[in-house]
């Protein structure tokens, strides 16, 4: 069973940047695709970004393309989400997710089965 712990959320003004981090433990991190999802008040959780098990491919929601960058550091069992040009619409609780099965590409949102506790991101206008 994998454990995921997010950090890096906070309050930022529109146009600012934040970097979220997620540290994993409990299984071999380098074998699993990782992703970031978010949930705004009153809305369903939505996909933000994902990175394949080997870091060779990434995927982004249209709403964050060109502004957010996902990366991973397998030596540190960590995945990061660099968020630039933030807008109030990015306000949400951000969750780190891990795929259930190894060697995935992170393209199937239904394949994610483990979640962190979330970190709050608030963007003021």
Beta strands, then each sheet from edge to edge (+ up, - down):
strand 1: 3-7
strand 2: 10-13
strand 3: 18-25
strand 4: 34-39
strand 5: 46-51
strand 6: 58-60
strand 7: 68-73
strand 8: 78-83
strand 9: 92-99
strand 10: 112-115
strand 11: 119-124
sheet 1: 1+ 3- 8+ 7-
sheet 2: 2+ 11+ 9- 4+ 5- 6+
sheet 3: 2+ 11+ 9- 10+
end
